[in-house]
């Protein structure tokens, strides 16, 4: 496998020297170039493709936003990072449509290495060349949603307050309403009704709110293309919420349960990509699904060499979503194809999706993934065979809203 190629752009020599020092231990794994201007960066890109570009914002002649906008248009396959100072928030926000991830300057060496590793060393499943070719065919790989990015940036500060998080969430009244709906659902079991967004955020916790906002913003952003039927996206979101709510109940540990909930909300992001950015591919799969009612991931793999779980996982990896969630999304359709020990997140998504489909079958005009079925021999081997009946009963009353 070829080494990932990375291009770092900053007009300050000391910053470039600092980046070289921070990444010195990765020289045997990554091919890295360091340039002092946007013009030089574009010349390097014209000579040979790069997997990642990391750019400063404030540069003479060509600023970082102009550079990344050009890279987005001319080299859509290149993953785009912004490197910005804490005082550049307003300017950084303008780059949100053109960047996949954001790093704060001065950058913590471990944070920098981790972000680049997550992007360039994804699970083996999503290194497949077929996924890479498909992603490259998308004119513009979606950028990380704005509100989620603001929350992620704020959450990095160990001294961040609930007031600061609330102020960010309040920028979008629709997001506020959905969070309040969630916190008052039977699923979260609040004794008293919560109508104040700050109280809701305190109850759920900053990390869960941040990931919930990611899911809400994702579905909202995909509603915009006029060619997509709103009912189709509504069905898909409803399905994802049900899967998330059921998967969460499969883990007694709170942290693990929240991981399952977030993975459930995001598990079908690959279908959103297909529907909105690859409509011909999705129509082809949908036509065969209608004819045969076979599992959708079988059809996708036969026709394209990958399934929507791998496609969605690639995008989440580009955004720097934690590796455990990315891996679960990539494997959720058939975790038994990838040997592992014990009941994992991917298993929970697999079981939840099948049980939700069994309990809530879709009509002809609605979203469907084919005939649901569970591999009980596999689940016995994972040590949860006796739990399936209980989970089936939970699925009948699983909450259906965010």
TASULTA-V940328 format. One record per backbone hydrogen bond with DSSP energy under -0.5 kcal/mol. NH is the residue of the N-H (numbers start at 1). CO is the residue of the C=O. Records with the same first field share a line. If there is no record, write none. Layout:
NH->CO, CO
//
This chain:
4->29
6->31
7->52
8->33
9->54
10->35
13->11
15->12
16->12
17->13
18->14
19->15
20->16
21->17
22->18
23->19
24->21
26->23
27->24
29->26
30->26
31->4
32->30
33->6
35->8
41->37
42->38
43->39
44->40
45->41
46->42
47->43
48->44
51->5
52->5
53->79
54->7
55->53, 81
56->9
57->83
59->57
62->60
64->57
67->63
68->64
69->65
70->66
71->67
72->68
73->69
74->70
75->71
78->75
79->51
81->53, 79
82->101
83->55
84->82, 103
86->105
88->85
92->88
93->89
94->90
95->91, 92
96->93
98->95
99->95, 96
100->80
101->80
103->82
105->84
112->108
113->109
114->110
115->111
116->112
117->113
118->114
119->115
120->116
121->117
126->123
127->124
128->125
132->128
133->129
134->130
135->131
136->132
137->133
138->135
144->99
149->145
150->146
151->147
152->148
153->149
154->150
155->151
156->152, 153
157->154
158->156
160->157
165->161
166->162
167->163
168->164
169->165
170->166
171->168
172->169
173->171
176->172
177->173
178->174
179->175
180->176
181->177
182->178, 402
183->179
184->180
185->182
188->185
189->185
190->185
195->193
200->196
201->197
202->198
203->199
204->200
205->201
209->205
210->206
211->207
212->208
213->209
214->210
215->211
216->212
217->213
218->214
219->215
220->216
221->217
222->218
223->219, 220
224->221
228->225
232->229
233->229
234->230
235->231
236->232
237->233
238->234
239->235
240->236
241->237
242->238
243->239
244->240
245->241
246->242
247->243
248->244
249->245, 246
250->247
251->248
257->253
258->254
259->255
260->256
261->257
262->258
263->259
264->260
265->261
266->262
267->263, 264
269->266
271->268
272->268
273->269
274->270
275->271
276->272
277->273
278->273, 274
282->278
283->279
284->280
285->281
286->282
287->283
288->284
289->285
290->286
291->287
292->288
293->289
296->369
298->295
299->295
300->296
301->297
302->298
303->299
304->300
305->300, 301
306->300
311->307
312->308
313->309
314->310
315->311
316->312
317->313
318->314
319->315
320->317
321->316
325->322
326->322
327->323
328->324
329->325
330->326
331->327
332->328, 329
334->331
337->334
338->335
344->342
348->344
349->345
350->346
351->347
352->348
353->349
354->350
355->351
356->352
357->353
358->354
359->355
360->356
366->363
371->293
376->374
379->375
380->376
381->377
382->378
383->380
384->379
385->379
387->384
388->384, 385
391->387
392->388
393->389
394->390
395->391
396->392, 393
397->393, 394
398->395
//
